[in-house]
Amino acid sequence: MIGLDSQLLRDPAPGWDAGLEIALARRGGCTRLVHSRHWGPLRVQRPFYPAGIDGGECHLYLLHPPGGMVTGDRLAIAITLADGARCLATTPAAGKIYRGNHSAVPQIQTVHCLVDGASCLEWLPQETILFDGARGELVTRLALDEGARCAAWDIVCLGRPASGEGFASGYLTQSLEISRAGRPLYRERNHFGGGGELLSAPWGLGGCTVAGTFVLSLGLDREALGALRGELSSLVAAGDACAVSDLDGLVAIRYLGHSAERCRRLFTTAWRHLRPDLCGYPAIEPRIWRT
């Protein structure tokens, strides 16, 4: 089982530390939350069973009551699934990384997931909004056993255009890593500097303010890949872009555009389409996504 970094919990530092360590296992045909430990303002709501208690599938909502991170805040999340467990973990609202103060101390969130045996983890949080002047560092790592499966997305919004605020200063460092039995399957690392050329250049974000990555641990043949591309292409709005790739046993879906809502719609559509192949059962959306 993955544990929280005890040094993180002890070190005196500016900001507010929070940690959440949870483990799930299959008990009597159902996925149960068998271990939960927290530190600071980070909690897990009680498990939900949208297909009924005998359906096997567990939904978890991870709660961060402050709603956002200020200078020096550090959130550490550790999730372990035992053989046969099935869990969808999400958040009830968008996360926020607020403007930093005069110091150079970053705001850090780490998510480490261990997916054992023939278990399936879906890490599908709502988007993260970067305020102008934020110094965000987001790290997500999923370690899969040979028979394990996963789906993980990461959606970031650079600035708040609806409020007339761009992302002119600060930065975001974003890392997503997936491995299987110690072998790297997918590694992505982005660094977005506020006001930098990457944000506006045609070879970069081209002025787009929302970037999303969705990765699933399954392969698709050419026909299935074409069907998915066709379904998603009808949802791509003018000024947005979406790409679907098969990466030798992984499906990667990328969004670049101007709306977190449109990004979520694309990713959710892809998730509904692919989930039966990924997990062997149909998609049931968390109710929190519709509130």
C-alpha positions in Angstrom: 0.0 0.0 0.0 1.2 3.5 -0.8 1.7 5.7 2.3 1.9 9.4 2.7 5.3 10.9 2.9 5.8 11.3 6.6 8.5 13.9 6.1 6.0 16.0 4.3 3.8 15.9 7.3 6.5 16.9 9.7 8.4 19.6 7.8 7.6 23.2 9.0 6.9 25.2 5.9 4.7 28.1 4.8 1.2 27.2 3.7 -1.1 24.4 4.7 -0.2 20.7 4.3 -2.9 18.1 3.7 -2.6 14.4 3.0 -5.1 11.6 2.2 -4.2 7.9 2.1 -6.8 5.4 1.1 -7.0 1.8 0.2 -9.7 -0.2 -1.5 -10.2 -4.0 -1.7 -12.9 -6.4 -3.0 -14.9 -7.9 -0.2 -17.9 -10.1 -0.8 -18.2 -9.1 -4.5 -18.1 -5.4 -3.7 -15.2 -2.8 -3.6 -14.9 -1.6 0.0 -12.9 1.3 1.4 -10.7 -0.7 3.8 -8.3 2.0 4.9 -8.5 5.8 5.2 -6.1 8.3 6.9 -6.0 12.0 6.4 -3.9 15.0 7.5 -5.2 18.5 7.3 -8.1 19.7 5.2 -8.4 16.7 2.8 -11.1 14.1 3.2 -12.9 11.4 1.3 -16.7 11.3 1.3 -18.4 8.0 2.1 -18.3 5.5 -0.8 -21.1 5.5 -3.3 -22.4 2.5 -5.2 -24.3 3.7 -8.3 -25.0 0.2 -9.5 -26.1 -1.0 -6.1 -24.1 -2.5 -3.3 -23.7 -5.7 -5.2 -22.6 -3.9 -8.4 -19.0 -4.0 -7.3 -18.1 -0.5 -8.5 -17.2 2.2 -6.0 -17.3 5.9 -6.5 -15.3 8.2 -4.2 -15.4 12.0 -4.0 -12.2 13.6 -2.7 -12.9 16.8 -0.7 -10.6 19.7 -0.2 -12.7 22.1 1.9 -10.6 25.3 1.3 -11.3 24.9 -2.4 -7.9 26.0 -3.6 -4.2 26.3 -2.8 -2.3 29.4 -1.7 1.4 29.9 -1.4 3.1 26.9 0.2 0.1 24.6 0.3 1.0 21.0 -0.4 -1.6 18.3 -1.1 -0.6 14.6 -1.1 -3.0 11.9 -2.2 -2.2 8.2 -2.1 -4.6 5.6 -3.5 -4.1 1.8 -3.5 -6.4 -0.8 -5.1 -6.0 -4.4 -4.2 -6.7 -7.2 -6.7 -10.2 -7.1 -8.1 -11.2 -3.6 -6.8 -13.0 -1.2 -9.1 -13.0 2.5 -8.2 -13.8 5.8 -9.8 -12.3 8.8 -7.9 -13.3 12.3 -8.7 -13.7 15.7 -7.1 -16.9 17.7 -6.4 -15.7 20.9 -8.0 -12.8 22.5 -9.9 -9.6 22.9 -8.0 -8.0 26.3 -7.8 -4.4 27.5 -7.5 -4.5 31.1 -6.3 -2.0 33.9 -7.0 1.2 33.4 -5.1 2.7 35.9 -2.7 6.0 37.7 -2.9 8.0 34.5 -2.0 9.0 31.9 -4.6 7.3 29.0 -2.7 5.2 26.8 -5.0 1.8 25.2 -4.6 2.1 21.5 -5.0 -0.3 18.6 -5.5 0.9 15.0 -5.8 -1.3 12.0 -6.6 0.3 8.5 -6.4 -1.8 5.5 -7.3 -0.9 1.8 -6.9 -3.3 -0.5 -8.9 -2.7 -4.1 -8.1 -3.8 -7.4 -9.7 -6.8 -7.3 -11.9 -8.2 -4.0 -10.4 -9.3 -0.9 -12.3 -8.8 2.7 -11.2 -10.4 5.7 -12.9 -8.8 9.0 -11.8 -11.2 11.6 -13.2 -11.0 14.9 -11.2 -12.6 18.1 -12.3 -10.4 20.8 -13.8 -7.7 22.8 -12.1 -7.9 26.6 -12.6 -4.6 28.6 -12.4 -5.0 32.2 -11.3 -2.6 34.7 -12.7 0.6 34.7 -10.6 0.0 31.1 -9.4 3.1 28.8 -9.0 1.5 25.4 -9.5 3.2 22.0 -9.5 0.9 19.0 -10.4 2.3 15.5 -10.3 0.2 12.4 -11.1 1.7 8.9 -11.1 -0.1 5.6 -11.7 1.7 2.3 -11.1 -0.2 -0.6 -12.7 0.3 -4.3 -12.0 0.4 -6.6 -15.1 -3.4 -7.2 -15.1 -4.5 -3.8 -13.9 -6.3 -1.1 -15.9 -6.7 2.6 -15.5 -8.1 5.8 -17.0 -6.8 9.2 -16.0 -7.4 12.7 -17.1 -5.9 16.0 -16.3 -7.6 19.3 -17.4 -6.0 22.7 -16.6 -7.3 26.2 -17.2 -4.6 28.9 -17.5 -6.1 32.2 -16.2 -9.7 33.2 -15.9 -10.7 34.7 -19.3 -14.4 35.1 -18.2 -13.2 37.4 -15.5 -10.8 39.3 -17.8 -7.7 37.7 -16.3 -5.1 36.0 -18.4 -2.0 34.0 -17.3 0.6 36.7 -17.5 2.9 35.7 -14.6 3.6 32.6 -12.5 3.9 29.1 -13.9 2.5 25.6 -14.0 4.6 22.4 -14.1 2.4 19.4 -14.9 3.5 15.8 -14.9 1.6 12.6 -15.8 3.2 9.2 -15.6 1.8 5.7 -16.0 3.9 2.5 -15.6 3.1 -1.2 -15.7 5.1 -3.6 -13.5 7.9 -1.0 -13.3 8.0 -0.3 -17.0 7.1 3.2 -18.2 4.1 3.3 -20.5 3.4 7.1 -20.6 5.3 10.1 -19.5 4.3 13.7 -20.1 5.7 16.8 -18.6 4.6 20.4 -19.4 5.9 23.7 -18.2 3.7 26.7 -18.9 5.3 30.0 -18.0 2.9 32.9 -17.4 3.1 35.4 -20.3 5.6 33.1 -22.2 5.8 32.6 -25.9 4.5 29.0 -25.5 1.1 30.2 -24.5 0.5 32.3 -27.7 2.7 30.8 -30.4 1.2 28.7 -33.2 3.7 25.9 -32.3 2.5 26.1 -28.6 -1.0 26.7 -27.2 -1.9 29.2 -29.9 -3.7 31.4 -27.5 -5.8 28.6 -26.1 -6.4 28.7 -22.3 -7.6 25.1 -21.6 -5.4 22.0 -22.1 -6.5 18.4 -21.3 -5.0 15.0 -21.5 -7.0 11.7 -21.1 -5.1 8.4 -21.1 -6.7 4.9 -20.9 -4.8 1.6 -20.6 -6.3 -0.2 -23.6 -5.5 -0.6 -27.3 -7.7 0.0 -30.2 -7.6 -1.4 -33.7 -7.9 1.0 -36.7 -11.6 0.6 -37.1 -12.3 1.3 -33.4 -10.0 4.2 -33.4 -11.7 5.7 -36.4 -15.1 5.2 -34.8 -14.0 7.1 -31.7 -12.4 9.9 -33.7 -15.7 10.3 -35.7 -17.8 10.5 -32.6 -15.6 13.1 -31.0 -15.1 15.2 -34.1 -18.8 16.1 -34.1 -18.3 17.7 -30.6 -15.2 19.8 -31.4 -16.2 23.5 -31.5 -14.6 26.1 -33.8 -11.3 27.3 -32.4 -10.8 24.0 -30.4 -8.8 21.0 -31.3 -8.9 17.3 -30.3 -6.6 14.5 -31.2 -6.9 10.7 -30.6 -3.9 8.4 -30.7 -3.2 4.8 -30.1 0.2 4.4 -28.3 0.8 0.7 -28.4 -1.6 -0.4 -25.7 -2.7 3.1 -24.5 -5.3 5.5 -25.9 -4.4 9.1 -25.5 -6.9 11.9 -26.2 -5.8 15.5 -26.2 -7.9 18.7 -26.1 -6.7 22.2 -26.7 -9.2 25.0 -26.7 -11.1 27.7 -24.7 -13.6 25.8 -22.5 -13.2 23.4 -19.6 -16.9 22.5 -20.1 -16.3 21.5 -23.7 -13.2 19.5 -22.7 -15.1 17.6 -20.1 -17.9 16.9 -22.6 -15.4 15.4 -25.1 -13.6 13.4 -22.4 -16.8 12.1 -20.9 -18.1 11.1 -24.3 -14.8 9.2 -24.9 -15.1 7.6 -21.5 -18.6 6.4 -22.1 -17.5 5.0 -25.5 -14.4 3.1 -24.1 -15.4 2.1 -20.6 -17.0 -1.3 -21.6 -13.7 -2.3 -23.3 -11.6 -0.9 -20.4 -13.5 -2.4 -17.4 -16.1 -4.7 -18.9 -19.1 -2.7 -17.6 -21.0 0.4 -18.8 -20.3 3.9 -17.8 -22.3 5.4 -14.9 -21.5 9.0 -14.4 -20.9 10.3 -10.8 -24.0 12.3 -9.8 -21.7 15.2 -8.7 -20.8 15.8 -12.4 -24.4 16.9 -13.0 -24.7 19.4 -10.1 
